[in-house]
Amino acid sequence: MKAVTGSQGLCGSLFLLLSIVSLALGAMSAVMPLSAEEQTALQGAACEGGAAASSHVNTLAVVPQGQASPLSTAYFSDAQGTVDAVAVLTESFHAGGCKSSYPVPPPGGALWFRFDVANPHATSMRWFITTMEIVVDEILLYERTQDGLVFVARNGRTTAYLDRPAKAGKLAVPLTVSAGGSTTYYLRISGMFAPKVTPLIISPDLLADLSKVANNISLSVIAFLAMMATVSLIVYRHIAPGFSRLYAGYMASQFALALIYHDWLAQVPFMNLPVSFVARWTMLCGGVGTLVLVLFCRALLETDKPSVRREWLYRVLLVIGSILVTLVVMDPWRFSAPFFLLKTLVPLTLLLLSFRAHRAGLVHARWVAAGLAALVFGLGVGTYGFLSPAEIGATSSVFDLIFMRPLNMTYFIAVFSEPIFMMMAISVLVRTLQAQRQSAVVEVESLQQHLKSVESEYQEVQRTTIARVRALETALADDPDRKQHLSAEQQFLERATELVLDHVGEAGFDVSELASGLGISQKTLGRRLKDLHGLTSAAFIRSVRLSFARDLILLRRYKSVGEVARAAGFASVGHFSKLYRAQFDETPSESLKNFEVG
C-alpha cells in the first residue's frame, strides 16, 4: 500500500511539472527574438496616436519632482542593424504613445528613438539618458542640427570604462540643453539581452543615487556569494566535505554569474565584454549552478541509499539540464525561454522531493525545503518580471524607481535567503551526525565497561575455582581412600561429558544413548549424575550442550545465534535462547555482541 501511495505521489509531482511545462511553453515567444515582420506589426499597433507622430517632448523638471521619467519618444526598429545616422533621418518613426518599454529587435538589430528635450530653466542643464536594463552593448546619442545628426556621446558594455561619459553603475549618456531651449535627439540602443528595453531621462543627482544603490546591491550579492562559498569550504570541509564542495561549487557559479552580469569586470582593462559573451557566460554559470544544485540536494536529501524512482528523477534532471545548458550557451536568444523554465522547474522538483523527505522524518529537510522555496519564488517571480516588465512612471526617489519593478527584486531576496536556509540544513545535518556519532561512542564505551566487568567476574570465578581445587587436592592428600573414590567419580563425569561432546551436534542424542554409551542403565546413570552433579540425565546433557555453545561464542566460531544453536545440537533457536539465558543470565545475542566488542 505504501509503495502504491509513493508511486501515486511521484506521478502526481511529475504531472504537475508537465502541466507547468505546457503552460510555460505557451509563453515562450515572450523572449524569442522578433522577426522584422513582427517588429513592423508591433510598431503599427503601439498605441493610438498615428504611425508618423513627431518627436515627443521631455521637459526637464523645474522642481524636485520628476527627476526621472520614462522617455517620451517615437521609435523605429532596425531589425538588421544596418541603418546609420544618415539613413535614419529618412525612416518612418512610430509613436510611443502610452508605452514606457519597447520590444527588442533580433540579435544584431537596433532600436532608434527620436525625442525632444525642453529646458525651462534659466541656465543650461545637463541630464542623462539611461535604461532600466543593465545589459546593453551600445548606447549612441545624436543631436539633430541643420546639417544632420551630430554625435554627442557613447556608452555601453563595449565602451572602455575610462571612455564612458558616466562612470557610475548605470550605463548612461549625457545631453545638454541651453537655457530656455529645446533640442531634438536621436538615440540608438543595440546589443540587448532582454525582451524589452525601457529608456529613462534622469537628472545627474538621481542617476548618481540610483547608480550607488544599484552598485551597493550588486556588490552585496557578490560579496555574500563569495563569503558563503568560503564558509562552506572552511567550516564544513572536515565534517561534511562532500556537501561543502558541492555547495561551494554552486555558490562559486552564482558568484561568477553576478560578477559578469553586473559589469564589475569593466574596470579591468580590455574587459569590455559584449552582450554575446555576457549572455553565454551568464547562461553557462546559471546552468552549471542548477546542475550542481541537483547534485547537492541529492547528497543532502538522500543520506541513505535513494530509491530507484528518486535516483531516476535526479538523473533525468541532470541529463535534460545538461542538454539545455549546451543549447543555450550555443544560442542564448533562441533557447533562453526553455532555460529559464529549467531554472525554475528544477528547484521546484527538488522542493517536492524535500517535502517528501521531511514527511519521511529527515530533520534537516525542512530547511532544504525553505531554501528551495525561496529560490523557486525568487526565480519564478523574477523571471516573470524579466519577461513582462511592469510600466514605470515619473519619480524623484531612487527606491520608487527600483520598486516600480519589484518583481526583479525577488531574485536578490532569493540570493540572500536561499544560502542561509541551505547552511542551516547543513548545520542541522552535521549536528545530527555528531549526535549519532557521540551516541555510538557512548554505547561502545558502555559495552567496553560491560566487557571489563565480565572479564573481572571470570577472573574471580577462576580464582575461586583454583582455590577450591587446591583445597580438594589438600584434602585428598590427607585421605587416600577419598581420593580414590573421587577419582573414580571424576572419571565417570569426564567420560559422560566426552560422550555428550562427541555427539553434541546431533539433536537426537538423548539419555538412552548416553546410558548405552557408558554401559549402564538409565536408572543408574540418573542416580550417579544426581549424586555427583545434582542434575538429572537430561539436564546434564543440556548443561554440557549450553557450555559448549558458550565456548563457541567465546571463540567467535559463529556470527549468528542460529548457527551456534545448531552446532550445539538444539533444534529450536527459541528454546536454545531461553535455556541459555536461564543458565548464563544473558541471551546468546548479547553474548555475541559483548564478545565482538572485545
Salt bridges, closest charged atoms under 4 A:
GLU133 OE2 - ARG405 NH1 3.59
GLU138 OE2 - ARG154 NE 2.70
GLU138 OE1 - ARG188 NH1 3.64
ASP263 OD2 - ARG157 NE 3.63
ASP263 OD2 - ARG164 NH1 3.06
GLU302 OE2 - ARG310 NE 2.72
GLU311 OE2 - ARG298 NH1 2.78
GLU311 OE2 - ARG315 NE 3.24
ASP331 OD2 - ARG334 NE 3.49
GLU443 OE2 - LYS593 NZ 3.43
GLU460 OE1 - ARG463 NH2 2.42
GLU489 OE1 - ARG528 NH2 3.51
GLU506 OE2 - HIS503 ND1 3.29
GLU586 OE2 - ARG550 NH1 3.26
